Amino acid sequence: MDKGTIVRTVALAIAWLNALLAQYNLQPIPVLDEETIAYGLALIASIWGWFKNNYVTLKGKQQKKVLQQNNLAK
């Protein structure tokens, strides 16, 4: 596994642990308040999803061009 996969997995595990602790009225991880963590995760997930599903980088634009040349994308 690469570093990115490990970091994303750990972040996901911490987020779920924090959500479960809050759900069962236990003390959540005292890094930030729950609302800030929720909004932060939603923001990161939305930006990441937008970035990964759109051709915004030079490499992405080249990939789209190749897909279009092979009639695999609109």
Secondary structure, 3 states (H helix, E strand, C coil): CCHHHHHHHHHHHHHHHHHHHHHCCCCCCCCCCHHHHHHHHHHHHHHHHHHHCCCCCHHHHHHHHHHHHCCCCC
